[in-house]
């Protein structure tokens, strides 16, 4: 899984530095809280007219499928991800396209 800051460096980050920057090993336990909070965030973005209602619904529905798949075991959390939020956003964007990137707004 590509890191959020990938592309800023010409070489791969040293493994020890990457491990130091990564929190996925312990914040993966908070996947449900992260996803539920992201759903509320998407609703707020629409309520504030930052994204459209349709975009908000796409994001919320997509997040629900990510949550369902994690809980059913159909989706395993990638331990190479930087953190749980970036993992969820990457999977969401793979599933619903560029509108998934708008989750990171505000």
Secondary structure, 3 states (H helix, E strand, C coil): CCCCCCCCCCCCCCHHHHHHHCCHHHHHHHHHHHHHHHHHHHHHHHHCCCCCHHHHHHHHHHHHHHHHHHHHCCCCCCCCCCCHHHHHHHHHHHHHCHHHHHHHCC
